[in-house]
Amino acid sequence: MAFTYKTGAGEQHIGFIAEDVPDLVATKDRKGLSPMDIVAVLTKVVKEQQGVMQKQQEMINELSGEMKELKRKLRLRDELVRDDSSR
């Protein structure tokens, strides 16, 4: 979010506004942020996302294997149909 400090002479900044963030990372007076708390929360989120991505990759690998097997079976079936029709 872009914002300008009241005393900033029009200089624009990008970042969080304490009033707009969860209590977990805001200071008790809601006038600031706790950088270490933000790092901790982001680290946890990244770890959770990595777990989700790992599960998704496993599922992709499994489905890819199933698809390869189905394609192999279809090729075999097509070969059998061609053999039967050529007789």
N, CA, C and O atoms as a CHARMM CRD file, in Angstrom:
* protein
*
  348
    1    1 MET  N      0.84600  -1.17100   0.00000 PROA 1      0.00000
    2    1 MET  CA     0.00000   0.00000   0.00000 PROA 1      0.00000
    3    1 MET  C      0.89400   1.23900   0.00000 PROA 1      0.00000
    4    1 MET  O      1.87100   1.30300   0.74700 PROA 1      0.00000
    5    2 ALA  N      0.57300   2.18200  -0.80600 PROA 2      0.00000
    6    2 ALA  CA     1.33600   3.42900  -0.86100 PROA 2      0.00000
    7    2 ALA  C      0.70200   4.44900   0.08100 PROA 2      0.00000
    8    2 ALA  O     -0.52000   4.54100   0.19300 PROA 2      0.00000
    9    3 PHE  N      1.55800   5.20700   0.75100 PROA 3      0.00000
   10    3 PHE  CA     1.05000   6.22800   1.66600 PROA 3      0.00000
   11    3 PHE  C      2.07700   7.33400   1.80700 PROA 3      0.00000
   12    3 PHE  O      3.23900   7.17500   1.43400 PROA 3      0.00000
   13    4 THR  N      1.63000   8.45600   2.35100 PROA 4      0.00000
   14    4 THR  CA     2.50300   9.60100   2.59000 PROA 4      0.00000
   15    4 THR  C      2.39700   9.98100   4.06000 PROA 4      0.00000
   16    4 THR  O      1.29600  10.14300   4.58700 PROA 4      0.00000
   17    5 TYR  N      3.55600  10.12500   4.72800 PROA 5      0.00000
   18    5 TYR  CA     3.54000  10.57400   6.12300 PROA 5      0.00000
   19    5 TYR  C      3.02700  12.01100   6.18200 PROA 5      0.00000
   20    5 TYR  O      3.26600  12.80100   5.26900 PROA 5      0.00000
   21    6 LYS  N      2.32300  12.34000   7.25800 PROA 6      0.00000
   22    6 LYS  CA     1.79700  13.69900   7.41100 PROA 6      0.00000
   23    6 LYS  C      2.91400  14.73300   7.37600 PROA 6      0.00000
   24    6 LYS  O      2.72700  15.83500   6.86200 PROA 6      0.00000
   25    7 THR  N      4.07200  14.38100   7.91800 PROA 7      0.00000
   26    7 THR  CA     5.20000  15.32300   7.95100 PROA 7      0.00000
   27    7 THR  C      6.21700  15.00400   6.86600 PROA 7      0.00000
   28    7 THR  O      7.35300  15.47300   6.93700 PROA 7      0.00000
   29    8 GLY  N      5.84000  14.22400   5.87300 PROA 8      0.00000
   30    8 GLY  CA     6.78200  13.72300   4.87600 PROA 8      0.00000
   31    8 GLY  C      6.99100  14.58600   3.65800 PROA 8      0.00000
   32    8 GLY  O      7.67000  14.14300   2.73100 PROA 8      0.00000
   33    9 ALA  N      6.47000  15.75400   3.59800 PROA 9      0.00000
   34    9 ALA  CA     6.66100  16.67900   2.47100 PROA 9      0.00000
   35    9 ALA  C      6.31900  16.00900   1.14000 PROA 9      0.00000
   36    9 ALA  O      7.02900  16.19500   0.15100 PROA 9      0.00000
   37   10 GLY  N      5.25200  15.24200   1.11200 PROA 10     0.00000
   38   10 GLY  CA     4.77500  14.64100  -0.12200 PROA 10     0.00000
   39   10 GLY  C      5.52700  13.39900  -0.57500 PROA 10     0.00000
   40   10 GLY  O      5.22100  12.84100  -1.62900 PROA 10     0.00000
   41   11 GLU  N      6.50000  12.96400   0.20200 PROA 11     0.00000
   42   11 GLU  CA     7.27500  11.77300  -0.16300 PROA 11     0.00000
   43   11 GLU  C      6.43200  10.51800   0.06400 PROA 11     0.00000
   44   11 GLU  O      5.91300  10.29400   1.15700 PROA 11     0.00000
   45   12 GLN  N      6.30500   9.70900  -0.97900 PROA 12     0.00000
   46   12 GLN  CA     5.46800   8.52200  -0.88800 PROA 12     0.00000
   47   12 GLN  C      6.27200   7.30800  -0.43900 PROA 12     0.00000
   48   12 GLN  O      7.42900   7.13500  -0.82100 PROA 12     0.00000
   49   13 HSD  N      5.63900   6.47400   0.37700 PROA 13     0.00000
   50   13 HSD  CA     6.24700   5.25100   0.89400 PROA 13     0.00000
   51   13 HSD  C      5.33700   4.07200   0.56400 PROA 13     0.00000
   52   13 HSD  O      4.13700   4.23200   0.34100 PROA 13     0.00000
   53   14 ILE  N      5.93200   2.89900   0.54000 PROA 14     0.00000
   54   14 ILE  CA     5.15600   1.68000   0.33000 PROA 14     0.00000
   55   14 ILE  C      5.38700   0.78400   1.52900 PROA 14     0.00000
   56   14 ILE  O      6.52200   0.60600   1.97100 PROA 14     0.00000
   57   15 GLY  N      4.32600   0.22700   2.04700 PROA 15     0.00000
   58   15 GLY  CA     4.45800  -0.65600   3.20000 PROA 15     0.00000
   59   15 GLY  C      3.11400  -0.92300   3.83600 PROA 15     0.00000
   60   15 GLY  O      2.06000  -0.71800   3.23400 PROA 15     0.00000
   61   16 PHE  N      3.18000  -1.38500   5.06500 PROA 16     0.00000
   62   16 PHE  CA     1.97000  -1.68500   5.82300 PROA 16     0.00000
   63   16 PHE  C      1.55800  -0.47400   6.64000 PROA 16     0.00000
   64   16 PHE  O      2.39700   0.33200   7.04500 PROA 16     0.00000
   65   17 ILE  N      0.28800  -0.35600   6.87100 PROA 17     0.00000
   66   17 ILE  CA    -0.24200   0.64500   7.79300 PROA 17     0.00000
   67   17 ILE  C     -0.70900  -0.13800   9.01200 PROA 17     0.00000
   68   17 ILE  O     -1.49000  -1.08200   8.88500 PROA 17     0.00000
   69   18 ALA  N     -0.24000   0.24500  10.18100 PROA 18     0.00000
   70   18 ALA  CA    -0.49400  -0.52800  11.39800 PROA 18     0.00000
   71   18 ALA  C     -1.97900  -0.80200  11.62200 PROA 18     0.00000
   72   18 ALA  O     -2.34400  -1.87600  12.10000 PROA 18     0.00000
   73   19 GLU  N     -2.82500   0.14400  11.28800 PROA 19     0.00000
   74   19 GLU  CA    -4.26000  -0.03500  11.51200 PROA 19     0.00000
   75   19 GLU  C     -4.84500  -1.11600  10.60700 PROA 19     0.00000
   76   19 GLU  O     -5.91000  -1.66000  10.89800 PROA 19     0.00000
   77   20 ASP  N     -4.14700  -1.43100   9.50400 PROA 20     0.00000
   78   20 ASP  CA    -4.66800  -2.38200   8.52500 PROA 20     0.00000
   79   20 ASP  C     -4.11700  -3.79800   8.66900 PROA 20     0.00000
   80   20 ASP  O     -4.51300  -4.68200   7.90900 PROA 20     0.00000
   81   21 VAL  N     -3.23100  -4.03600   9.60600 PROA 21     0.00000
   82   21 VAL  CA    -2.64000  -5.37100   9.75400 PROA 21     0.00000
   83   21 VAL  C     -3.27000  -6.09400  10.93900 PROA 21     0.00000
   84   21 VAL  O     -3.86100  -5.45500  11.80900 PROA 21     0.00000
   85   22 PRO  N     -3.15000  -7.40800  10.98300 PROA 22     0.00000
   86   22 PRO  CA    -3.69700  -8.16600  12.11700 PROA 22     0.00000
   87   22 PRO  C     -3.02200  -7.77100  13.42700 PROA 22     0.00000
   88   22 PRO  O     -1.87100  -7.33500  13.43500 PROA 22     0.00000
   89   23 ASP  N     -3.73800  -7.92500  14.51900 PROA 23     0.00000
   90   23 ASP  CA    -3.19400  -7.60100  15.84900 PROA 23     0.00000
   91   23 ASP  C     -1.88700  -8.33200  16.11600 PROA 23     0.00000
   92   23 ASP  O     -1.02600  -7.84200  16.84700 PROA 23     0.00000
   93   24 LEU  N     -1.74800  -9.49900  15.52000 PROA 24     0.00000
   94   24 LEU  CA    -0.58000 -10.34300  15.73800 PROA 24     0.00000
   95   24 LEU  C      0.73800  -9.63300  15.41500 PROA 24     0.00000
   96   24 LEU  O      1.75200  -9.90500  16.05700 PROA 24     0.00000
   97   25 VAL  N      0.73800  -8.73700  14.43900 PROA 25     0.00000
   98   25 VAL  CA     1.98600  -8.07600  14.03400 PROA 25     0.00000
   99   25 VAL  C      2.01900  -6.57700  14.34400 PROA 25     0.00000
  100   25 VAL  O      3.03400  -5.91900  14.11100 PROA 25     0.00000
  101   26 ALA  N      0.94300  -6.05000  14.85300 PROA 26     0.00000
  102   26 ALA  CA     0.91300  -4.62300  15.20600 PROA 26     0.00000
  103   26 ALA  C      1.38000  -4.44300  16.64800 PROA 26     0.00000
  104   26 ALA  O      1.26000  -5.34700  17.47500 PROA 26     0.00000
  105   27 THR  N      1.91400  -3.26100  16.92700 PROA 27     0.00000
  106   27 THR  CA     2.26300  -2.96400  18.31600 PROA 27     0.00000
  107   27 THR  C      0.97800  -2.78100  19.11200 PROA 27     0.00000
  108   27 THR  O     -0.09600  -2.59700  18.53900 PROA 27     0.00000
  109   28 LYS  N      1.09300  -2.83300  20.42900 PROA 28     0.00000
  110   28 LYS  CA    -0.10800  -2.76700  21.27400 PROA 28     0.00000
  111   28 LYS  C     -0.90500  -1.48500  21.07000 PROA 28     0.00000
  112   28 LYS  O     -2.13200  -1.48900  21.15700 PROA 28     0.00000
  113   29 ASP  N     -0.19800  -0.37900  20.79600 PROA 29     0.00000
  114   29 ASP  CA    -0.90500   0.89300  20.59200 PROA 29     0.00000
  115   29 ASP  C     -1.39100   1.06300  19.14800 PROA 29     0.00000
  116   29 ASP  O     -2.00300   2.07800  18.81400 PROA 29     0.00000
  117   30 ARG  N     -1.11600   0.05800  18.28400 PROA 30     0.00000
  118   30 ARG  CA    -1.52600   0.04700  16.86700 PROA 30     0.00000
  119   30 ARG  C     -0.93400   1.21300  16.08100 PROA 30     0.00000
  120   30 ARG  O     -1.47800   1.61500  15.05200 PROA 30     0.00000
  121   31 LYS  N      0.17300   1.74900  16.56500 PROA 31     0.00000
  122   31 LYS  CA     0.81600   2.84100  15.84800 PROA 31     0.00000
  123   31 LYS  C      2.06400   2.37600  15.09900 PROA 31     0.00000
  124   31 LYS  O      2.73300   3.17200  14.43900 PROA 31     0.00000
  125   32 GLY  N      2.36400   1.10900  15.20200 PROA 32     0.00000
  126   32 GLY  CA     3.55200   0.58900  14.53800 PROA 32     0.00000
  127   32 GLY  C      3.42700  -0.91300  14.30800 PROA 32     0.00000
  128   32 GLY  O      2.42400  -1.53900  14.65200 PROA 32     0.00000
  129   33 LEU  N      4.46500  -1.45500  13.72400 PROA 33     0.00000
  130   33 LEU  CA     4.50500  -2.88600  13.42800 PROA 33     0.00000
  131   33 LEU  C      5.71500  -3.50100  14.10200 PROA 33     0.00000
  132   33 LEU  O      6.71300  -2.82600  14.35700 PROA 33     0.00000
  133   34 SER  N      5.61800  -4.76400  14.38300 PROA 34     0.00000
  134   34 SER  CA     6.74000  -5.49100  14.95100 PROA 34     0.00000
  135   34 SER  C      7.40200  -6.29700  13.83300 PROA 34     0.00000
  136   34 SER  O      6.88300  -7.34100  13.43600 PROA 34     0.00000
  137   35 PRO  N      8.54100  -5.82500  13.32000 PROA 35     0.00000
  138   35 PRO  CA     9.18300  -6.51000  12.19200 PROA 35     0.00000
  139   35 PRO  C      9.48300  -7.98000  12.46900 PROA 35     0.00000
  140   35 PRO  O      9.31100  -8.81700  11.58300 PROA 35     0.00000
  141   36 MET  N      9.92300  -8.30500  13.66800 PROA 36     0.00000
  142   36 MET  CA    10.24300  -9.70600  13.97500 PROA 36     0.00000
  143   36 MET  C      8.98800 -10.56700  13.97100 PROA 36     0.00000
  144   36 MET  O      9.04000 -11.72900  13.56700 PROA 36     0.00000
  145   37 ASP  N      7.86800 -10.02100  14.41100 PROA 37     0.00000
  146   37 ASP  CA     6.61500 -10.77200  14.37100 PROA 37     0.00000
  147   37 ASP  C      6.17900 -11.00500  12.92100 PROA 37     0.00000
  148   37 ASP  O      5.65500 -12.06700  12.58500 PROA 37     0.00000
  149   38 ILE  N      6.40000 -10.00500  12.07300 PROA 38     0.00000
  150   38 ILE  CA     6.05900 -10.16000  10.64900 PROA 38     0.00000
  151   38 ILE  C      6.91400 -11.26900  10.04000 PROA 38     0.00000
  152   38 ILE  O      6.41000 -12.10400   9.28800 PROA 38     0.00000
  153   39 VAL  N      8.21000 -11.27700  10.36600 PROA 39     0.00000
  154   39 VAL  CA     9.11100 -12.31400   9.85400 PROA 39     0.00000
  155   39 VAL  C      8.64700 -13.68700  10.31900 PROA 39     0.00000
  156   39 VAL  O      8.62400 -14.63500   9.53500 PROA 39     0.00000
  157   40 ALA  N      8.27600 -13.79800  11.59200 PROA 40     0.00000
  158   40 ALA  CA     7.82400 -15.08400  12.13000 PROA 40     0.00000
  159   40 ALA  C      6.55800 -15.56500  11.42300 PROA 40     0.00000
  160   40 ALA  O      6.45600 -16.73500  11.05400 PROA 40     0.00000
  161   41 VAL  N      5.59800 -14.66500  11.23700 PROA 41     0.00000
  162   41 VAL  CA     4.34400 -15.02900  10.56900 PROA 41     0.00000
  163   41 VAL  C      4.62400 -15.43500   9.12200 PROA 41     0.00000
  164   41 VAL  O      4.11100 -16.45400   8.65800 PROA 41     0.00000
  165   42 LEU  N      5.42000 -14.66000   8.41600 PROA 42     0.00000
  166   42 LEU  CA     5.73300 -14.98100   7.01800 PROA 42     0.00000
  167   42 LEU  C      6.49100 -16.30000   6.90200 PROA 42     0.00000
  168   42 LEU  O      6.26000 -17.06800   5.96800 PROA 42     0.00000
  169   43 THR  N      7.39300 -16.56700   7.84200 PROA 43     0.00000
  170   43 THR  CA     8.12900 -17.83200   7.83600 PROA 43     0.00000
  171   43 THR  C      7.17300 -19.00000   7.99200 PROA 43     0.00000
  172   43 THR  O      7.30400 -20.00700   7.29700 PROA 43     0.00000
  173   44 LYS  N      6.21100 -18.87500   8.90200 PROA 44     0.00000
  174   44 LYS  CA     5.22800 -19.94100   9.10000 PROA 44     0.00000
  175   44 LYS  C      4.37600 -20.13600   7.84700 PROA 44     0.00000
  176   44 LYS  O      4.11000 -21.26800   7.44400 PROA 44     0.00000
  177   45 VAL  N      3.95700 -19.05100   7.24400 PROA 45     0.00000
  178   45 VAL  CA     3.13700 -19.13100   6.02700 PROA 45     0.00000
  179   45 VAL  C      3.91800 -19.81300   4.90800 PROA 45     0.00000
  180   45 VAL  O      3.37200 -20.65400   4.19400 PROA 45     0.00000
  181   46 VAL  N      5.19100 -19.45600   4.75200 PROA 46     0.00000
  182   46 VAL  CA     6.01200 -20.06100   3.70500 PROA 46     0.00000
  183   46 VAL  C      6.15300 -21.56400   3.94600 PROA 46     0.00000
  184   46 VAL  O      6.05800 -22.35300   3.00600 PROA 46     0.00000
  185   47 LYS  N      6.37800 -21.96200   5.19200 PROA 47     0.00000
  186   47 LYS  CA     6.49200 -23.39000   5.51600 PROA 47     0.00000
  187   47 LYS  C      5.19700 -24.12400   5.18300 PROA 47     0.00000
  188   47 LYS  O      5.22600 -25.21700   4.61800 PROA 47     0.00000
  189   48 GLU  N      4.06200 -23.52300   5.53500 PROA 48     0.00000
  190   48 GLU  CA     2.77700 -24.14700   5.22700 PROA 48     0.00000
  191   48 GLU  C      2.58200 -24.26200   3.71700 PROA 48     0.00000
  192   48 GLU  O      2.10300 -25.28600   3.23100 PROA 48     0.00000
  193   49 GLN  N      2.94800 -23.22400   2.98000 PROA 49     0.00000
  194   49 GLN  CA     2.82400 -23.25800   1.52300 PROA 49     0.00000
  195   49 GLN  C      3.72600 -24.33000   0.92400 PROA 49     0.00000
  196   49 GLN  O      3.33900 -25.00500  -0.03100 PROA 49     0.00000
  197   50 GLN  N      4.91400 -24.48800   1.47300 PROA 50     0.00000
  198   50 GLN  CA     5.81900 -25.51900   0.97200 PROA 50     0.00000
  199   50 GLN  C      5.20900 -26.90100   1.17100 PROA 50     0.00000
  200   50 GLN  O      5.34300 -27.76800   0.30700 PROA 50     0.00000
  201   51 GLY  N      4.53600 -27.11500   2.30900 PROA 51     0.00000
  202   51 GLY  CA     3.86400 -28.38400   2.54700 PROA 51     0.00000
  203   51 GLY  C      2.75300 -28.62200   1.54000 PROA 51     0.00000
  204   51 GLY  O      2.60800 -29.72500   1.01300 PROA 51     0.00000
  205   52 VAL  N      1.97700 -27.59600   1.27700 PROA 52     0.00000
  206   52 VAL  CA     0.88900 -27.70800   0.29600 PROA 52     0.00000
  207   52 VAL  C      1.45900 -27.99000  -1.09100 PROA 52     0.00000
  208   52 VAL  O      0.94600 -28.84500  -1.81400 PROA 52     0.00000
  209   53 MET  N      2.52300 -27.27100  -1.46400 PROA 53     0.00000
  210   53 MET  CA     3.12800 -27.48500  -2.78100 PROA 53     0.00000
  211   53 MET  C      3.71000 -28.88700  -2.89400 PROA 53     0.00000
  212   53 MET  O      3.63800 -29.49900  -3.96000 PROA 53     0.00000
  213   54 GLN  N      4.28500 -29.40300  -1.81700 PROA 54     0.00000
  214   54 GLN  CA     4.83100 -30.76000  -1.82600 PROA 54     0.00000
  215   54 GLN  C      3.71900 -31.77200  -2.09400 PROA 54     0.00000
  216   54 GLN  O      3.88400 -32.68400  -2.90500 PROA 54     0.00000
  217   55 LYS  N      2.57500 -31.60300  -1.40300 PROA 55     0.00000
  218   55 LYS  CA     1.43300 -32.49900  -1.61700 PROA 55     0.00000
  219   55 LYS  C      0.90200 -32.38400  -3.04300 PROA 55     0.00000
  220   55 LYS  O      0.55000 -33.38700  -3.66300 PROA 55     0.00000
  221   56 GLN  N      0.84800 -31.16400  -3.55700 PROA 56     0.00000
  222   56 GLN  CA     0.38200 -30.96900  -4.92800 PROA 56     0.00000
  223   56 GLN  C      1.32900 -31.63700  -5.91900 PROA 56     0.00000
  224   56 GLN  O      0.88000 -32.24900  -6.88800 PROA 56     0.00000
  225   57 GLN  N      2.63500 -31.52600  -5.68600 PROA 57     0.00000
  226   57 GLN  CA     3.60500 -32.15000  -6.58100 PROA 57     0.00000
  227   57 GLN  C      3.46400 -33.66700  -6.54800 PROA 57     0.00000
  228   57 GLN  O      3.54700 -34.32500  -7.58500 PROA 57     0.00000
  229   58 GLU  N      3.24900 -34.21900  -5.35500 PROA 58     0.00000
  230   58 GLU  CA     3.04600 -35.66100  -5.24400 PROA 58     0.00000
  231   58 GLU  C      1.80900 -36.09500  -6.02300 PROA 58     0.00000
  232   58 GLU  O      1.81500 -37.12400  -6.70000 PROA 58     0.00000
  233   59 MET  N      0.74400 -35.29200  -5.91800 PROA 59     0.00000
  234   59 MET  CA    -0.48000 -35.61000  -6.63600 PROA 59     0.00000
  235   59 MET  C     -0.26000 -35.50500  -8.15100 PROA 59     0.00000
  236   59 MET  O     -0.74300 -36.34600  -8.90900 PROA 59     0.00000
  237   60 ILE  N      0.46000 -34.48600  -8.58100 PROA 60     0.00000
  238   60 ILE  CA     0.77100 -34.32600 -10.00800 PROA 60     0.00000
  239   60 ILE  C      1.54600 -35.54000 -10.50100 PROA 60     0.00000
  240   60 ILE  O      1.24800 -36.08800 -11.56300 PROA 60     0.00000
  241   61 ASN  N      2.54400 -35.95800  -9.72500 PROA 61     0.00000
  242   61 ASN  CA     3.34600 -37.11600 -10.11400 PROA 61     0.00000
  243   61 ASN  C      2.48200 -38.37300 -10.20700 PROA 61     0.00000
  244   61 ASN  O      2.61600 -39.15700 -11.14600 PROA 61     0.00000
  245   62 GLU  N      1.60500 -38.55700  -9.23600 PROA 62     0.00000
  246   62 GLU  CA     0.72100 -39.71800  -9.23100 PROA 62     0.00000
  247   62 GLU  C     -0.21200 -39.70400 -10.44200 PROA 62     0.00000
  248   62 GLU  O     -0.36400 -40.71300 -11.13100 PROA 62     0.00000
  249   63 LEU  N     -0.83100 -38.55700 -10.69300 PROA 63     0.00000
  250   63 LEU  CA    -1.74900 -38.43800 -11.82100 PROA 63     0.00000
  251   63 LEU  C     -1.02000 -38.59600 -13.15200 PROA 63     0.00000
  252   63 LEU  O     -1.56000 -39.16900 -14.09800 PROA 63     0.00000
  253   64 SER  N      0.19500 -38.09100 -13.22000 PROA 64     0.00000
  254   64 SER  CA     0.99200 -38.23700 -14.43400 PROA 64     0.00000
  255   64 SER  C      1.27800 -39.71500 -14.70400 PROA 64     0.00000
  256   64 SER  O      1.19900 -40.17200 -15.84400 PROA 64     0.00000
  257   65 GLY  N      1.60500 -40.44600 -13.65700 PROA 65     0.00000
  258   65 GLY  CA     1.83400 -41.87800 -13.80100 PROA 65     0.00000
  259   65 GLY  C      0.58000 -42.60400 -14.25900 PROA 65     0.00000
  260   65 GLY  O      0.63500 -43.47900 -15.12300 PROA 65     0.00000
  261   66 GLU  N     -0.55700 -42.23200 -13.66800 PROA 66     0.00000
  262   66 GLU  CA    -1.82700 -42.84800 -14.06400 PROA 66     0.00000
  263   66 GLU  C     -2.14900 -42.53800 -15.52800 PROA 66     0.00000
  264   66 GLU  O     -2.63800 -43.39700 -16.26200 PROA 66     0.00000
  265   67 MET  N     -1.87100 -41.31600 -15.93400 PROA 67     0.00000
  266   67 MET  CA    -2.14800 -40.91300 -17.31100 PROA 67     0.00000
  267   67 MET  C     -1.26000 -41.69200 -18.29200 PROA 67     0.00000
  268   67 MET  O     -1.72300 -42.12700 -19.34700 PROA 67     0.00000
  269   68 LYS  N     -0.00600 -41.86000 -17.93900 PROA 68     0.00000
  270   68 LYS  CA     0.89900 -42.63300 -18.79400 PROA 68     0.00000
  271   68 LYS  C      0.39600 -44.06900 -18.93200 PROA 68     0.00000
  272   68 LYS  O      0.42400 -44.64100 -20.02200 PROA 68     0.00000
  273   69 GLU  N     -0.06000 -44.64400 -17.82800 PROA 69     0.00000
  274   69 GLU  CA    -0.57100 -46.01300 -17.85100 PROA 69     0.00000
  275   69 GLU  C     -1.83100 -46.10900 -18.71200 PROA 69     0.00000
  276   69 GLU  O     -1.99100 -47.06200 -19.47400 PROA 69     0.00000
  277   70 LEU  N     -2.71800 -45.13100 -18.59400 PROA 70     0.00000
  278   70 LEU  CA    -3.92900 -45.12300 -19.42300 PROA 70     0.00000
  279   70 LEU  C     -3.58700 -44.98900 -20.90300 PROA 70     0.00000
  280   70 LEU  O     -4.19100 -45.65700 -21.74300 PROA 70     0.00000
  281   71 LYS  N     -2.61900 -44.12600 -21.22900 PROA 71     0.00000
  282   71 LYS  CA    -2.20300 -43.97600 -22.62300 PROA 71     0.00000
  283   71 LYS  C     -1.62300 -45.28700 -23.15400 PROA 71     0.00000
  284   71 LYS  O     -1.88500 -45.67000 -24.29400 PROA 71     0.00000
  285   72 ARG  N     -0.84200 -45.96500 -22.32900 PROA 72     0.00000
  286   72 ARG  CA    -0.26800 -47.24500 -22.73500 PROA 72     0.00000
  287   72 ARG  C     -1.37700 -48.25400 -23.01900 PROA 72     0.00000
  288   72 ARG  O     -1.32200 -48.98300 -24.00900 PROA 72     0.00000
  289   73 LYS  N     -2.38800 -48.29300 -22.14200 PROA 73     0.00000
  290   73 LYS  CA    -3.50000 -49.22400 -22.33100 PROA 73     0.00000
  291   73 LYS  C     -4.30300 -48.88000 -23.58600 PROA 73     0.00000
  292   73 LYS  O     -4.75100 -49.77500 -24.30200 PROA 73     0.00000
  293   74 LEU  N     -4.48100 -47.60300 -23.84800 PROA 74     0.00000
  294   74 LEU  CA    -5.20300 -47.18400 -25.05500 PROA 74     0.00000
  295   74 LEU  C     -4.44000 -47.58800 -26.31700 PROA 74     0.00000
  296   74 LEU  O     -5.04000 -48.04200 -27.29100 PROA 74     0.00000
  297   75 ARG  N     -3.12300 -47.42100 -26.29600 PROA 75     0.00000
  298   75 ARG  CA    -2.32000 -47.83500 -27.44700 PROA 75     0.00000
  299   75 ARG  C     -2.45600 -49.33900 -27.69000 PROA 75     0.00000
  300   75 ARG  O     -2.60600 -49.78700 -28.82600 PROA 75     0.00000
  301   76 LEU  N     -2.40100 -50.10600 -26.60400 PROA 76     0.00000
  302   76 LEU  CA    -2.56600 -51.55700 -26.73700 PROA 76     0.00000
  303   76 LEU  C     -3.94500 -51.91100 -27.29300 PROA 76     0.00000
  304   76 LEU  O     -4.07500 -52.77500 -28.16000 PROA 76     0.00000
  305   77 ARG  N     -4.96700 -51.23300 -26.78200 PROA 77     0.00000
  306   77 ARG  CA    -6.33000 -51.48300 -27.26100 PROA 77     0.00000
  307   77 ARG  C     -6.44800 -51.14200 -28.74100 PROA 77     0.00000
  308   77 ARG  O     -7.02700 -51.89400 -29.52400 PROA 77     0.00000
  309   78 ASP  N     -5.88200 -49.97600 -29.11200 PROA 78     0.00000
  310   78 ASP  CA    -5.92200 -49.56200 -30.51900 PROA 78     0.00000
  311   78 ASP  C     -5.20900 -50.57800 -31.41400 PROA 78     0.00000
  312   78 ASP  O     -5.67000 -50.88100 -32.51400 PROA 78     0.00000
  313   79 GLU  N     -4.09400 -51.09200 -30.93300 PROA 79     0.00000
  314   79 GLU  CA    -3.36500 -52.10400 -31.70700 PROA 79     0.00000
  315   79 GLU  C     -4.21100 -53.37000 -31.86800 PROA 79     0.00000
  316   79 GLU  O     -4.24100 -53.96300 -32.94600 PROA 79     0.00000
  317   80 LEU  N     -4.89200 -53.78200 -30.80400 PROA 80     0.00000
  318   80 LEU  CA    -5.76100 -54.96300 -30.87800 PROA 80     0.00000
  319   80 LEU  C     -6.91600 -54.74000 -31.84800 PROA 80     0.00000
  320   80 LEU  O     -7.26600 -55.63000 -32.62200 PROA 80     0.00000
  321   81 VAL  N     -7.50600 -53.54300 -31.79900 PROA 81     0.00000
  322   81 VAL  CA    -8.62300 -53.21900 -32.69700 PROA 81     0.00000
  323   81 VAL  C     -8.13200 -53.24400 -34.13800 PROA 81     0.00000
  324   81 VAL  O     -8.81500 -53.78800 -35.00600 PROA 81     0.00000
  325   82 ARG  N     -6.97300 -52.67300 -34.41200 PROA 82     0.00000
  326   82 ARG  CA    -6.40600 -52.68000 -35.77100 PROA 82     0.00000
  327   82 ARG  C     -6.12800 -54.11500 -36.24100 PROA 82     0.00000
  328   82 ARG  O     -6.40300 -54.47800 -37.38500 PROA 82     0.00000
  329   83 ASP  N     -5.58100 -54.90400 -35.33500 PROA 83     0.00000
  330   83 ASP  CA    -5.31900 -56.30700 -35.68400 PROA 83     0.00000
  331   83 ASP  C     -6.60300 -57.06000 -36.00600 PROA 83     0.00000
  332   83 ASP  O     -6.65400 -57.83900 -36.95800 PROA 83     0.00000
  333   84 ASP  N     -7.64300 -56.82000 -35.20200 PROA 84     0.00000
  334   84 ASP  CA    -8.92900 -57.49100 -35.42100 PROA 84     0.00000
  335   84 ASP  C     -9.57400 -57.04100 -36.73200 PROA 84     0.00000
  336   84 ASP  O    -10.17000 -57.84200 -37.45200 PROA 84     0.00000
  337   85 SER  N     -9.44600 -55.74700 -37.02800 PROA 85     0.00000
  338   85 SER  CA   -10.08900 -55.23600 -38.23900 PROA 85     0.00000
  339   85 SER  C     -9.33400 -55.62900 -39.51000 PROA 85     0.00000
  340   85 SER  O     -9.91200 -55.65500 -40.59700 PROA 85     0.00000
  341   86 SER  N     -8.06000 -55.93200 -39.37200 PROA 86     0.00000
  342   86 SER  CA    -7.29000 -56.31800 -40.55100 PROA 86     0.00000
  343   86 SER  C     -7.47200 -57.80000 -40.90100 PROA 86     0.00000
  344   86 SER  O     -6.98600 -58.25500 -41.93600 PROA 86     0.00000
  345   87 ARG  N     -8.15300 -58.53400 -40.06500 PROA 87     0.00000
  346   87 ARG  CA    -8.35600 -59.97400 -40.32600 PROA 87     0.00000
  347   87 ARG  C     -9.56500 -60.21800 -41.15800 PROA 87     0.00000
  348   87 ARG  O     -9.87900 -61.36700 -41.46800 PROA 87     0.00000
